[in-house]
Amino acid sequence: MEHANEKHTLALAPNGAVQWQLASLLKSTSDQSVVIPNLFPKYIHAPKGPKGNPVKQLQPIEEASYLDVHI
C-alpha cells in the first residue's frame, strides 16, 4: 500500500553514472556510496496521518533545494 499526497520522482539518466553506481551497489559488486541528488525536501508538512507535503514557501527554488541522499 502506498500513501503519498504529492509525489516526487527523479528520473535517472539512462546509463548514467548514478544508475550504474546503484546497480553495482545492489549487485554487491561495489562498496562505494552513491549520492542521489535533490531527492528529499528539507521541510515537510505532516499534520497527521500518513500524508506529508513539501513546504514550498520554505524552499524557494523547489526541487533544486532538496537534499541529496547518500546510500
mmCIF file as Biopython writes it, N, C-alpha, C and O atoms, coordinates in Angstrom:
data_model
#
loop_
_atom_site.group_PDB
_atom_site.id
_atom_site.type_symbol
_atom_site.label_atom_id
_atom_site.label_alt_id
_atom_site.label_comp_id
_atom_site.label_asym_id
_atom_site.label_entity_id
_atom_site.label_seq_id
_atom_site.pdbx_PDB_ins_code
_atom_site.Cartn_x
_atom_site.Cartn_y
_atom_site.Cartn_z
_atom_site.occupancy
_atom_site.B_iso_or_equiv
_atom_site.auth_seq_id
_atom_site.auth_asym_id
_atom_site.pdbx_PDB_model_num
ATOM 1   N N  . MET A ? 1  ? 0.844  -1.162 0.000   1.0 0.0 1  A 1 
ATOM 2   C CA . MET A ? 1  ? 0.000  0.000  0.000   1.0 0.0 1  A 1 
ATOM 3   C C  . MET A ? 1  ? 0.895  1.232  0.000   1.0 0.0 1  A 1 
ATOM 4   O O  . MET A ? 1  ? 1.891  1.289  0.721   1.0 0.0 1  A 1 
ATOM 5   N N  . GLU A ? 2  ? 0.540  2.190  -0.794  1.0 0.0 2  A 1 
ATOM 6   C CA . GLU A ? 2  ? 1.330  3.416  -0.907  1.0 0.0 2  A 1 
ATOM 7   C C  . GLU A ? 2  ? 0.481  4.595  -0.484  1.0 0.0 2  A 1 
ATOM 8   O O  . GLU A ? 2  ? -0.648 4.765  -0.943  1.0 0.0 2  A 1 
ATOM 9   N N  . HIS A ? 3  ? 1.049  5.420  0.410   1.0 0.0 3  A 1 
ATOM 10  C CA . HIS A ? 3  ? 0.381  6.643  0.827   1.0 0.0 3  A 1 
ATOM 11  C C  . HIS A ? 3  ? 1.268  7.816  0.442   1.0 0.0 3  A 1 
ATOM 12  O O  . HIS A ? 3  ? 2.368  7.970  0.971   1.0 0.0 3  A 1 
ATOM 13  N N  . ALA A ? 4  ? 0.800  8.625  -0.460  1.0 0.0 4  A 1 
ATOM 14  C CA . ALA A ? 4  ? 1.554  9.818  -0.839  1.0 0.0 4  A 1 
ATOM 15  C C  . ALA A ? 4  ? 0.570  10.847 -1.352  1.0 0.0 4  A 1 
ATOM 16  O O  . ALA A ? 4  ? -0.341 10.537 -2.119  1.0 0.0 4  A 1 
ATOM 17  N N  . ASN A ? 5  ? 0.767  12.054 -0.920  1.0 0.0 5  A 1 
ATOM 18  C CA . ASN A ? 5  ? -0.107 13.118 -1.372  1.0 0.0 5  A 1 
ATOM 19  C C  . ASN A ? 5  ? 0.480  13.770 -2.619  1.0 0.0 5  A 1 
ATOM 20  O O  . ASN A ? 5  ? -0.138 13.751 -3.683  1.0 0.0 5  A 1 
ATOM 21  N N  . GLU A ? 6  ? 1.657  14.338 -2.488  1.0 0.0 6  A 1 
ATOM 22  C CA . GLU A ? 6  ? 2.371  14.883 -3.636  1.0 0.0 6  A 1 
ATOM 23  C C  . GLU A ? 6  ? 3.621  14.047 -3.832  1.0 0.0 6  A 1 
ATOM 24  O O  . GLU A ? 6  ? 4.491  14.013 -2.961  1.0 0.0 6  A 1 
ATOM 25  N N  . LYS A ? 7  ? 3.718  13.384 -4.948  1.0 0.0 7  A 1 
ATOM 26  C CA . LYS A ? 7  ? 4.865  12.521 -5.208  1.0 0.0 7  A 1 
ATOM 27  C C  . LYS A ? 7  ? 5.988  13.303 -5.862  1.0 0.0 7  A 1 
ATOM 28  O O  . LYS A ? 7  ? 5.761  14.210 -6.663  1.0 0.0 7  A 1 
ATOM 29  N N  . HIS A ? 8  ? 7.195  12.932 -5.500  1.0 0.0 8  A 1 
ATOM 30  C CA . HIS A ? 8  ? 8.382  13.497 -6.144  1.0 0.0 8  A 1 
ATOM 31  C C  . HIS A ? 8  ? 9.166  12.321 -6.701  1.0 0.0 8  A 1 
ATOM 32  O O  . HIS A ? 8  ? 9.630  11.462 -5.951  1.0 0.0 8  A 1 
ATOM 33  N N  . THR A ? 9  ? 9.309  12.288 -7.996  1.0 0.0 9  A 1 
ATOM 34  C CA . THR A ? 9  ? 10.102 11.229 -8.618  1.0 0.0 9  A 1 
ATOM 35  C C  . THR A ? 9  ? 11.300 11.855 -9.300  1.0 0.0 9  A 1 
ATOM 36  O O  . THR A ? 9  ? 11.265 13.005 -9.737  1.0 0.0 9  A 1 
ATOM 37  N N  . LEU A ? 10 ? 12.339 11.085 -9.379  1.0 0.0 10 A 1 
ATOM 38  C CA . LEU A ? 10 ? 13.558 11.556 -10.009 1.0 0.0 10 A 1 
ATOM 39  C C  . LEU A ? 10 ? 13.932 10.562 -11.094 1.0 0.0 10 A 1 
ATOM 40  O O  . LEU A ? 10 ? 14.198 9.393  -10.813 1.0 0.0 10 A 1 
ATOM 41  N N  . ALA A ? 11 ? 13.950 11.024 -12.316 1.0 0.0 11 A 1 
ATOM 42  C CA . ALA A ? 11 ? 14.339 10.160 -13.427 1.0 0.0 11 A 1 
ATOM 43  C C  . ALA A ? 11 ? 15.854 10.179 -13.558 1.0 0.0 11 A 1 
ATOM 44  O O  . ALA A ? 11 ? 16.457 11.231 -13.766 1.0 0.0 11 A 1 
ATOM 45  N N  . LEU A ? 12 ? 16.456 9.015  -13.434 1.0 0.0 12 A 1 
ATOM 46  C CA . LEU A ? 12 ? 17.901 8.910  -13.609 1.0 0.0 12 A 1 
ATOM 47  C C  . LEU A ? 12 ? 18.215 8.830  -15.098 1.0 0.0 12 A 1 
ATOM 48  O O  . LEU A ? 12 ? 17.481 8.210  -15.867 1.0 0.0 12 A 1 
ATOM 49  N N  . ALA A ? 13 ? 19.302 9.457  -15.487 1.0 0.0 13 A 1 
ATOM 50  C CA . ALA A ? 13 ? 19.707 9.423  -16.888 1.0 0.0 13 A 1 
ATOM 51  C C  . ALA A ? 13 ? 19.980 7.977  -17.311 1.0 0.0 13 A 1 
ATOM 52  O O  . ALA A ? 13 ? 20.704 7.265  -16.615 1.0 0.0 13 A 1 
ATOM 53  N N  . PRO A ? 14 ? 19.423 7.535  -18.423 1.0 0.0 14 A 1 
ATOM 54  C CA . PRO A ? 14 ? 19.689 6.173  -18.883 1.0 0.0 14 A 1 
ATOM 55  C C  . PRO A ? 14 ? 21.191 5.938  -19.048 1.0 0.0 14 A 1 
ATOM 56  O O  . PRO A ? 14 ? 21.888 6.723  -19.690 1.0 0.0 14 A 1 
ATOM 57  N N  . ASN A ? 15 ? 21.661 4.873  -18.473 1.0 0.0 15 A 1 
ATOM 58  C CA . ASN A ? 15 ? 23.085 4.524  -18.499 1.0 0.0 15 A 1 
ATOM 59  C C  . ASN A ? 15 ? 23.962 5.610  -17.874 1.0 0.0 15 A 1 
ATOM 60  O O  . ASN A ? 15 ? 25.148 5.712  -18.187 1.0 0.0 15 A 1 
ATOM 61  N N  . GLY A ? 16 ? 23.378 6.412  -16.998 1.0 0.0 16 A 1 
ATOM 62  C CA . GLY A ? 16 ? 24.132 7.460  -16.315 1.0 0.0 16 A 1 
ATOM 63  C C  . GLY A ? 16 ? 24.922 6.894  -15.144 1.0 0.0 16 A 1 
ATOM 64  O O  . GLY A ? 16 ? 24.737 5.744  -14.747 1.0 0.0 16 A 1 
ATOM 65  N N  . ALA A ? 17 ? 25.798 7.716  -14.605 1.0 0.0 17 A 1 
ATOM 66  C CA . ALA A ? 17 ? 26.687 7.281  -13.531 1.0 0.0 17 A 1 
ATOM 67  C C  . ALA A ? 17 ? 25.921 6.836  -12.284 1.0 0.0 17 A 1 
ATOM 68  O O  . ALA A ? 17 ? 26.253 5.811  -11.689 1.0 0.0 17 A 1 
ATOM 69  N N  . VAL A ? 18 ? 24.903 7.596  -11.887 1.0 0.0 18 A 1 
ATOM 70  C CA . VAL A ? 18 ? 24.146 7.234  -10.675 1.0 0.0 18 A 1 
ATOM 71  C C  . VAL A ? 18 ? 23.439 5.899  -10.870 1.0 0.0 18 A 1 
ATOM 72  O O  . VAL A ? 18 ? 23.411 5.072  -9.958  1.0 0.0 18 A 1 
ATOM 73  N N  . GLN A ? 19 ? 22.876 5.686  -12.033 1.0 0.0 19 A 1 
ATOM 74  C CA . GLN A ? 19 ? 22.184 4.427  -12.316 1.0 0.0 19 A 1 
ATOM 75  C C  . GLN A ? 19 ? 23.150 3.237  -12.228 1.0 0.0 19 A 1 
ATOM 76  O O  . GLN A ? 19 ? 22.815 2.204  -11.647 1.0 0.0 19 A 1 
ATOM 77  N N  . TRP A ? 20 ? 24.329 3.385  -12.798 1.0 0.0 20 A 1 
ATOM 78  C CA . TRP A ? 20 ? 25.326 2.308  -12.758 1.0 0.0 20 A 1 
ATOM 79  C C  . TRP A ? 20 ? 25.833 2.074  -11.339 1.0 0.0 20 A 1 
ATOM 80  O O  . TRP A ? 20 ? 26.033 0.932  -10.927 1.0 0.0 20 A 1 
ATOM 81  N N  . GLN A ? 21 ? 26.038 3.155  -10.596 1.0 0.0 21 A 1 
ATOM 82  C CA . GLN A ? 21 ? 26.506 3.025  -9.224  1.0 0.0 21 A 1 
ATOM 83  C C  . GLN A ? 21 ? 25.476 2.314  -8.349  1.0 0.0 21 A 1 
ATOM 84  O O  . GLN A ? 21 ? 25.831 1.466  -7.530  1.0 0.0 21 A 1 
ATOM 85  N N  . LEU A ? 22 ? 24.207 2.659  -8.526  1.0 0.0 22 A 1 
ATOM 86  C CA . LEU A ? 22 ? 23.149 1.986  -7.766  1.0 0.0 22 A 1 
ATOM 87  C C  . LEU A ? 22 ? 23.072 0.504  -8.121  1.0 0.0 22 A 1 
ATOM 88  O O  . LEU A ? 22 ? 22.928 -0.342 -7.238  1.0 0.0 22 A 1 
ATOM 89  N N  . ALA A ? 23 ? 23.166 0.194  -9.404  1.0 0.0 23 A 1 
ATOM 90  C CA . ALA A ? 23 ? 23.122 -1.202 -9.838  1.0 0.0 23 A 1 
ATOM 91  C C  . ALA A ? 23 ? 24.288 -1.986 -9.243  1.0 0.0 23 A 1 
ATOM 92  O O  . ALA A ? 23 ? 24.106 -3.111 -8.777  1.0 0.0 23 A 1 
ATOM 93  N N  . SER A ? 24 ? 25.466 -1.409 -9.256  1.0 0.0 24 A 1 
ATOM 94  C CA . SER A ? 24 ? 26.643 -2.080 -8.689  1.0 0.0 24 A 1 
ATOM 95  C C  . SER A ? 24 ? 26.487 -2.289 -7.191  1.0 0.0 24 A 1 
ATOM 96  O O  . SER A ? 24 ? 26.879 -3.328 -6.661  1.0 0.0 24 A 1 
ATOM 97  N N  . LEU A ? 25 ? 25.919 -1.311 -6.516  1.0 0.0 25 A 1 
ATOM 98  C CA . LEU A ? 25 ? 25.703 -1.431 -5.080  1.0 0.0 25 A 1 
ATOM 99  C C  . LEU A ? 25 ? 24.701 -2.543 -4.775  1.0 0.0 25 A 1 
ATOM 100 O O  . LEU A ? 25 ? 24.901 -3.328 -3.848  1.0 0.0 25 A 1 
ATOM 101 N N  . LEU A ? 26 ? 23.624 -2.607 -5.560  1.0 0.0 26 A 1 
ATOM 102 C CA . LEU A ? 26 ? 22.602 -3.640 -5.347  1.0 0.0 26 A 1 
ATOM 103 C C  . LEU A ? 26 ? 23.109 -5.041 -5.673  1.0 0.0 26 A 1 
ATOM 104 O O  . LEU A ? 26 ? 22.690 -6.018 -5.053  1.0 0.0 26 A 1 
ATOM 105 N N  . LYS A ? 27 ? 24.006 -5.136 -6.643  1.0 0.0 27 A 1 
ATOM 106 C CA . LYS A ? 27 ? 24.562 -6.443 -7.008  1.0 0.0 27 A 1 
ATOM 107 C C  . LYS A ? 27 ? 25.747 -6.827 -6.130  1.0 0.0 27 A 1 
ATOM 108 O O  . LYS A ? 27 ? 26.339 -7.891 -6.313  1.0 0.0 27 A 1 
ATOM 109 N N  . SER A ? 28 ? 26.089 -5.970 -5.186  1.0 0.0 28 A 1 
ATOM 110 C CA . SER A ? 28 ? 27.225 -6.200 -4.270  1.0 0.0 28 A 1 
ATOM 111 C C  . SER A ? 28 ? 28.556 -6.292 -5.003  1.0 0.0 28 A 1 
ATOM 112 O O  . SER A ? 28 ? 29.468 -6.982 -4.547  1.0 0.0 28 A 1 
ATOM 113 N N  . THR A ? 29 ? 28.675 -5.607 -6.128  1.0 0.0 29 A 1 
ATOM 114 C CA . THR A ? 29 ? 29.951 -5.585 -6.837  1.0 0.0 29 A 1 
ATOM 115 C C  . THR A ? 29 ? 30.718 -4.298 -6.527  1.0 0.0 29 A 1 
ATOM 116 O O  . THR A ? 29 ? 31.810 -4.074 -7.049  1.0 0.0 29 A 1 
ATOM 117 N N  . SER A ? 30 ? 30.127 -3.449 -5.663  1.0 0.0 30 A 1 
ATOM 118 C CA . SER A ? 30 ? 30.783 -2.212 -5.269  1.0 0.0 30 A 1 
ATOM 119 C C  . SER A ? 30 ? 30.433 -1.918 -3.822  1.0 0.0 30 A 1 
ATOM 120 O O  . SER A ? 30 ? 29.332 -2.220 -3.363  1.0 0.0 30 A 1 
ATOM 121 N N  . ASP A ? 31 ? 31.385 -1.323 -3.107  1.0 0.0 31 A 1 
ATOM 122 C CA . ASP A ? 31 ? 31.103 -0.907 -1.741  1.0 0.0 31 A 1 
ATOM 123 C C  . ASP A ? 31 ? 31.202 0.615  -1.601  1.0 0.0 31 A 1 
ATOM 124 O O  . ASP A ? 31 ? 31.276 1.145  -0.492  1.0 0.0 31 A 1 
ATOM 125 N N  . GLN A ? 32 ? 31.203 1.310  -2.746  1.0 0.0 32 A 1 
ATOM 126 C CA . GLN A ? 32 ? 31.251 2.762  -2.764  1.0 0.0 32 A 1 
ATOM 127 C C  . GLN A ? 32 ? 29.859 3.338  -2.525  1.0 0.0 32 A 1 
ATOM 128 O O  . GLN A ? 32 ? 28.867 2.792  -3.009  1.0 0.0 32 A 1 
ATOM 129 N N  . SER A ? 33 ? 29.784 4.434  -1.785  1.0 0.0 33 A 1 
ATOM 130 C CA . SER A ? 33 ? 28.487 5.061  -1.551  1.0 0.0 33 A 1 
ATOM 131 C C  . SER A ? 33 ? 28.007 5.747  -2.835  1.0 0.0 33 A 1 
ATOM 132 O O  . SER A ? 33 ? 28.798 6.100  -3.709  1.0 0.0 33 A 1 
ATOM 133 N N  . VAL A ? 34 ? 26.695 5.920  -2.915  1.0 0.0 34 A 1 
ATOM 134 C CA . VAL A ? 34 ? 26.064 6.540  -4.078  1.0 0.0 34 A 1 
ATOM 135 C C  . VAL A ? 34 ? 25.329 7.786  -3.588  1.0 0.0 34 A 1 
ATOM 136 O O  . VAL A ? 34 ? 24.660 7.748  -2.555  1.0 0.0 34 A 1 
ATOM 137 N N  . VAL A ? 35 ? 25.450 8.875  -4.320  1.0 0.0 35 A 1 
ATOM 138 C CA . VAL A ? 35 ? 24.744 10.114 -3.988  1.0 0.0 35 A 1 
ATOM 139 C C  . VAL A ? 35 ? 23.648 10.329 -5.023  1.0 0.0 35 A 1 
ATOM 140 O O  . VAL A ? 35 ? 23.915 10.416 -6.222  1.0 0.0 35 A 1 
ATOM 141 N N  . ILE A ? 36 ? 22.411 10.412 -4.540  1.0 0.0 36 A 1 
ATOM 142 C CA . ILE A ? 36 ? 21.275 10.717 -5.413  1.0 0.0 36 A 1 
ATOM 143 C C  . ILE A ? 36 ? 20.920 12.176 -5.142  1.0 0.0 36 A 1 
ATOM 144 O O  . ILE A ? 36 ? 20.471 12.509 -4.045  1.0 0.0 36 A 1 
ATOM 145 N N  . PRO A ? 37 ? 21.117 13.049 -6.129  1.0 0.0 37 A 1 
ATOM 146 C CA . PRO A ? 37 ? 20.943 14.488 -5.891  1.0 0.0 37 A 1 
ATOM 147 C C  . PRO A ? 37 ? 19.479 14.923 -5.857  1.0 0.0 37 A 1 
ATOM 148 O O  . PRO A ? 37 ? 18.630 14.382 -6.566  1.0 0.0 37 A 1 
ATOM 149 N N  . ASN A ? 38 ? 19.216 15.910 -5.014  1.0 0.0 38 A 1 
ATOM 150 C CA . ASN A ? 38 ? 17.909 16.585 -4.951  1.0 0.0 38 A 1 
ATOM 151 C C  . ASN A ? 38 ? 16.734 15.615 -4.829  1.0 0.0 38 A 1 
ATOM 152 O O  . ASN A ? 38 ? 15.772 15.698 -5.593  1.0 0.0 38 A 1 
ATOM 153 N N  . LEU A ? 39 ? 16.816 14.704 -3.876  1.0 0.0 39 A 1 
ATOM 154 C CA . LEU A ? 39 ? 15.772 13.680 -3.760  1.0 0.0 39 A 1 
ATOM 155 C C  . LEU A ? 39 ? 14.741 13.982 -2.684  1.0 0.0 39 A 1 
ATOM 156 O O  . LEU A ? 39 ? 13.566 13.656 -2.853  1.0 0.0 39 A 1 
ATOM 157 N N  . PHE A ? 40 ? 15.155 14.600 -1.577  1.0 0.0 40 A 1 
ATOM 158 C CA . PHE A ? 40 ? 14.266 14.721 -0.432  1.0 0.0 40 A 1 
ATOM 159 C C  . PHE A ? 40 ? 14.123 16.178 -0.014  1.0 0.0 40 A 1 
ATOM 160 O O  . PHE A ? 40 ? 15.126 16.874 0.140   1.0 0.0 40 A 1 
ATOM 161 N N  . PRO A ? 41 ? 12.876 16.659 0.174   1.0 0.0 41 A 1 
ATOM 162 C CA . PRO A ? 41 ? 12.687 18.054 0.567   1.0 0.0 41 A 1 
ATOM 163 C C  . PRO A ? 41 ? 13.202 18.318 1.983   1.0 0.0 41 A 1 
ATOM 164 O O  . PRO A ? 41 ? 13.152 17.440 2.845   1.0 0.0 41 A 1 
ATOM 165 N N  . LYS A ? 42 ? 13.700 19.544 2.215   1.0 0.0 42 A 1 
ATOM 166 C CA . LYS A ? 42 ? 14.209 19.915 3.535   1.0 0.0 42 A 1 
ATOM 167 C C  . LYS A ? 42 ? 13.084 20.061 4.553   1.0 0.0 42 A 1 
ATOM 168 O O  . LYS A ? 42 ? 13.251 19.723 5.725   1.0 0.0 42 A 1 
ATOM 169 N N  . TYR A ? 43 ? 11.960 20.556 4.110   1.0 0.0 43 A 1 
ATOM 170 C CA . TYR A ? 43 ? 10.844 20.827 5.015   1.0 0.0 43 A 1 
ATOM 171 C C  . TYR A ? 43 ? 9.590  20.114 4.519   1.0 0.0 43 A 1 
ATOM 172 O O  . TYR A ? 43 ? 9.191  20.245 3.361   1.0 0.0 43 A 1 
ATOM 173 N N  . ILE A ? 44 ? 8.979  19.355 5.433   1.0 0.0 44 A 1 
ATOM 174 C CA . ILE A ? 44 ? 7.763  18.600 5.093   1.0 0.0 44 A 1 
ATOM 175 C C  . ILE A ? 44 ? 6.682  18.954 6.099   1.0 0.0 44 A 1 
ATOM 176 O O  . ILE A ? 44 ? 6.924  18.971 7.306   1.0 0.0 44 A 1 
ATOM 177 N N  . HIS A ? 45 ? 5.504  19.232 5.601   1.0 0.0 45 A 1 
ATOM 178 C CA . HIS A ? 45 ? 4.354  19.492 6.459   1.0 0.0 45 A 1 
ATOM 179 C C  . HIS A ? 45 ? 3.563  18.190 6.563   1.0 0.0 45 A 1 
ATOM 180 O O  . HIS A ? 45 ? 3.041  17.685 5.570   1.0 0.0 45 A 1 
ATOM 181 N N  . ALA A ? 46 ? 3.484  17.664 7.763   1.0 0.0 46 A 1 
ATOM 182 C CA . ALA A ? 46 ? 2.754  16.411 8.001   1.0 0.0 46 A 1 
ATOM 183 C C  . ALA A ? 46 ? 1.827  16.628 9.192   1.0 0.0 46 A 1 
ATOM 184 O O  . ALA A ? 46 ? 2.198  16.314 10.323  1.0 0.0 46 A 1 
ATOM 185 N N  . PRO A ? 47 ? 0.630  17.159 8.957   1.0 0.0 47 A 1 
ATOM 186 C CA . PRO A ? 47 ? -0.246 17.500 10.071  1.0 0.0 47 A 1 
ATOM 187 C C  . PRO A ? 47 ? -0.688 16.295 10.894  1.0 0.0 47 A 1 
ATOM 188 O O  . PRO A ? 47 ? -0.627 16.342 12.122  1.0 0.0 47 A 1 
ATOM 189 N N  . LYS A ? 48 ? -1.123 15.234 10.257  1.0 0.0 48 A 1 
ATOM 190 C CA . LYS A ? 48 ? -1.463 13.983 10.940  1.0 0.0 48 A 1 
ATOM 191 C C  . LYS A ? 48 ? -1.723 12.931 9.882   1.0 0.0 48 A 1 
ATOM 192 O O  . LYS A ? 48 ? -2.078 13.252 8.748   1.0 0.0 48 A 1 
ATOM 193 N N  . GLY A ? 49 ? -1.548 11.700 10.247  1.0 0.0 49 A 1 
ATOM 194 C CA . GLY A ? 49 ? -1.741 10.622 9.298   1.0 0.0 49 A 1 
ATOM 195 C C  . GLY A ? 49 ? -0.522 10.424 8.414   1.0 0.0 49 A 1 
ATOM 196 O O  . GLY A ? 49 ? 0.531  11.011 8.665   1.0 0.0 49 A 1 
ATOM 197 N N  . PRO A ? 50 ? -0.656 9.602  7.381   1.0 0.0 50 A 1 
ATOM 198 C CA . PRO A ? 50 ? 0.498  9.235  6.551   1.0 0.0 50 A 1 
ATOM 199 C C  . PRO A ? 50 ? 0.864  10.256 5.468   1.0 0.0 50 A 1 
ATOM 200 O O  . PRO A ? 50 ? 1.876  10.092 4.786   1.0 0.0 50 A 1 
ATOM 201 N N  . LYS A ? 51 ? 0.064  11.293 5.305   1.0 0.0 51 A 1 
ATOM 202 C CA . LYS A ? 51 ? 0.316  12.239 4.214   1.0 0.0 51 A 1 
ATOM 203 C C  . LYS A ? 51 ? 1.263  13.354 4.657   1.0 0.0 51 A 1 
ATOM 204 O O  . LYS A ? 51 ? 1.122  13.910 5.746   1.0 0.0 51 A 1 
ATOM 205 N N  . GLY A ? 52 ? 2.213  13.665 3.809   1.0 0.0 52 A 1 
ATOM 206 C CA . GLY A ? 52 ? 3.136  14.763 4.052   1.0 0.0 52 A 1 
ATOM 207 C C  . GLY A ? 52 ? 3.441  15.460 2.745   1.0 0.0 52 A 1 
ATOM 208 O O  . GLY A ? 52 ? 3.568  14.819 1.702   1.0 0.0 52 A 1 
ATOM 209 N N  . ASN A ? 53 ? 3.559  16.769 2.805   1.0 0.0 53 A 1 
ATOM 210 C CA . ASN A ? 53 ? 3.833  17.554 1.606   1.0 0.0 53 A 1 
ATOM 211 C C  . ASN A ? 53 ? 5.032  18.464 1.833   1.0 0.0 53 A 1 
ATOM 212 O O  . ASN A ? 53 ? 5.247  18.938 2.948   1.0 0.0 53 A 1 
ATOM 213 N N  . PRO A ? 54 ? 5.813  18.711 0.790   1.0 0.0 54 A 1 
ATOM 214 C CA . PRO A ? 54 ? 6.898  19.687 0.918   1.0 0.0 54 A 1 
ATOM 215 C C  . PRO A ? 54 ? 6.322  21.072 1.214   1.0 0.0 54 A 1 
ATOM 216 O O  . PRO A ? 54 ? 5.267  21.437 0.695   1.0 0.0 54 A 1 
ATOM 217 N N  . VAL A ? 55 ? 7.018  21.833 2.047   1.0 0.0 55 A 1 
ATOM 218 C CA . VAL A ? 55 ? 6.602  23.210 2.339   1.0 0.0 55 A 1 
ATOM 219 C C  . VAL A ? 55 ? 7.274  24.105 1.296   1.0 0.0 55 A 1 
ATOM 220 O O  . VAL A ? 55 ? 8.449  24.450 1.415   1.0 0.0 55 A 1 
ATOM 221 N N  . LYS A ? 56 ? 6.514  24.465 0.292   1.0 0.0 56 A 1 
ATOM 222 C CA . LYS A ? 56 ? 7.065  25.201 -0.852  1.0 0.0 56 A 1 
ATOM 223 C C  . LYS A ? 56 ? 7.526  26.613 -0.484  1.0 0.0 56 A 1 
ATOM 224 O O  . LYS A ? 56 ? 8.448  27.137 -1.108  1.0 0.0 56 A 1 
ATOM 225 N N  . GLN A ? 57 ? 6.902  27.233 0.516   1.0 0.0 57 A 1 
ATOM 226 C CA . GLN A ? 57 ? 7.281  28.585 0.903   1.0 0.0 57 A 1 
ATOM 227 C C  . GLN A ? 57 ? 8.694  28.636 1.491   1.0 0.0 57 A 1 
ATOM 228 O O  . GLN A ? 57 ? 9.351  29.675 1.416   1.0 0.0 57 A 1 
ATOM 229 N N  . LEU A ? 58 ? 9.173  27.530 2.076   1.0 0.0 58 A 1 
ATOM 230 C CA . LEU A ? 58 ? 10.498 27.488 2.688   1.0 0.0 58 A 1 
ATOM 231 C C  . LEU A ? 58 ? 11.562 26.936 1.746   1.0 0.0 58 A 1 
ATOM 232 O O  . LEU A ? 58 ? 12.734 26.847 2.112   1.0 0.0 58 A 1 
ATOM 233 N N  . GLN A ? 59 ? 11.162 26.572 0.553   1.0 0.0 59 A 1 
ATOM 234 C CA . GLN A ? 59 ? 12.082 26.033 -0.452  1.0 0.0 59 A 1 
ATOM 235 C C  . GLN A ? 59 ? 11.888 26.834 -1.737  1.0 0.0 59 A 1 
ATOM 236 O O  . GLN A ? 59 ? 11.242 26.358 -2.670  1.0 0.0 59 A 1 
ATOM 237 N N  . PRO A ? 60 ? 12.438 28.036 -1.792  1.0 0.0 60 A 1 
ATOM 238 C CA . PRO A ? 60 ? 12.133 28.957 -2.894  1.0 0.0 60 A 1 
ATOM 239 C C  . PRO A ? 60 ? 12.511 28.443 -4.278  1.0 0.0 60 A 1 
ATOM 240 O O  . PRO A ? 60 ? 11.873 28.810 -5.265  1.0 0.0 60 A 1 
ATOM 241 N N  . ILE A ? 61 ? 13.525 27.613 -4.365  1.0 0.0 61 A 1 
ATOM 242 C CA . ILE A ? 61 ? 13.881 27.099 -5.684  1.0 0.0 61 A 1 
ATOM 243 C C  . ILE A ? 61 ? 13.445 25.645 -5.835  1.0 0.0 61 A 1 
ATOM 244 O O  . ILE A ? 61 ? 14.001 24.885 -6.628  1.0 0.0 61 A 1 
ATOM 245 N N  . GLU A ? 62 ? 12.438 25.286 -5.052  1.0 0.0 62 A 1 
ATOM 246 C CA . GLU A ? 62 ? 11.780 23.985 -5.052  1.0 0.0 62 A 1 
ATOM 247 C C  . GLU A ? 62 ? 12.741 22.811 -5.131  1.0 0.0 62 A 1 
ATOM 248 O O  . GLU A ? 62 ? 13.571 22.660 -4.235  1.0 0.0 62 A 1 
ATOM 249 N N  . GLU A ? 63 ? 12.670 21.982 -6.149  1.0 0.0 63 A 1 
ATOM 250 C CA . GLU A ? 63 ? 13.434 20.736 -6.191  1.0 0.0 63 A 1 
ATOM 251 C C  . GLU A ? 63 ? 14.947 20.943 -6.191  1.0 0.0 63 A 1 
ATOM 252 O O  . GLU A ? 63 ? 15.688 20.062 -5.755  1.0 0.0 63 A 1 
ATOM 253 N N  . ALA A ? 64 ? 15.407 22.075 -6.665  1.0 0.0 64 A 1 
ATOM 254 C CA . ALA A ? 64 ? 16.840 22.350 -6.655  1.0 0.0 64 A 1 
ATOM 255 C C  . ALA A ? 64 ? 17.354 22.516 -5.221  1.0 0.0 64 A 1 
ATOM 256 O O  . ALA A ? 64 ? 18.550 22.366 -4.970  1.0 0.0 64 A 1 
ATOM 257 N N  . SER A ? 65 ? 16.454 22.824 -4.281  1.0 0.0 65 A 1 
ATOM 258 C CA . SER A ? 65 ? 16.871 22.979 -2.887  1.0 0.0 65 A 1 
ATOM 259 C C  . SER A ? 65 ? 16.654 21.704 -2.068  1.0 0.0 65 A 1 
ATOM 260 O O  . SER A ? 65 ? 16.898 21.702 -0.862  1.0 0.0 65 A 1 
ATOM 261 N N  . TYR A ? 66 ? 16.208 20.643 -2.694  1.0 0.0 66 A 1 
ATOM 262 C CA . TYR A ? 66 ? 16.009 19.381 -1.979  1.0 0.0 66 A 1 
ATOM 263 C C  . TYR A ? 66 ? 17.362 18.802 -1.575  1.0 0.0 66 A 1 
ATOM 264 O O  . TYR A ? 66 ? 18.388 19.122 -2.174  1.0 0.0 66 A 1 
ATOM 265 N N  . LEU A ? 67 ? 17.351 17.963 -0.572  1.0 0.0 67 A 1 
ATOM 266 C CA . LEU A ? 67 ? 18.575 17.348 -0.045  1.0 0.0 67 A 1 
ATOM 267 C C  . LEU A ? 67 ? 19.030 16.181 -0.905  1.0 0.0 67 A 1 
ATOM 268 O O  . LEU A ? 67 ? 18.218 15.452 -1.473  1.0 0.0 67 A 1 
ATOM 269 N N  . ASP A ? 68 ? 20.343 16.020 -0.988  1.0 0.0 68 A 1 
ATOM 270 C CA . ASP A ? 68 ? 20.913 14.838 -1.624  1.0 0.0 68 A 1 
ATOM 271 C C  . ASP A ? 68 ? 20.803 13.663 -0.651  1.0 0.0 68 A 1 
ATOM 272 O O  . ASP A ? 68 ? 20.855 13.858 0.563   1.0 0.0 68 A 1 
ATOM 273 N N  . VAL A ? 69 ? 20.655 12.473 -1.165  1.0 0.0 69 A 1 
ATOM 274 C CA . VAL A ? 69 ? 20.604 11.270 -0.335  1.0 0.0 69 A 1 
ATOM 275 C C  . VAL A ? 69 ? 21.837 10.436 -0.625  1.0 0.0 69 A 1 
ATOM 276 O O  . VAL A ? 69 ? 22.139 10.132 -1.779  1.0 0.0 69 A 1 
ATOM 277 N N  . HIS A ? 70 ? 22.544 10.071 0.428   1.0 0.0 70 A 1 
ATOM 278 C CA . HIS A ? 70 ? 23.748 9.235  0.308   1.0 0.0 70 A 1 
ATOM 279 C C  . HIS A ? 70 ? 23.377 7.820  0.733   1.0 0.0 70 A 1 
ATOM 280 O O  . HIS A ? 70 ? 22.866 7.600  1.831   1.0 0.0 70 A 1 
ATOM 281 N N  . ILE A ? 71 ? 23.641 6.867  -0.154  1.0 0.0 71 A 1 
ATOM 282 C CA . ILE A ? 71 ? 23.332 5.460  0.136   1.0 0.0 71 A 1 
ATOM 283 C C  . ILE A ? 71 ? 24.623 4.688  0.185   1.0 0.0 71 A 1 
ATOM 284 O O  . ILE A ? 71 ? 24.610 3.479  0.415   1.0 0.0 71 A 1 
#
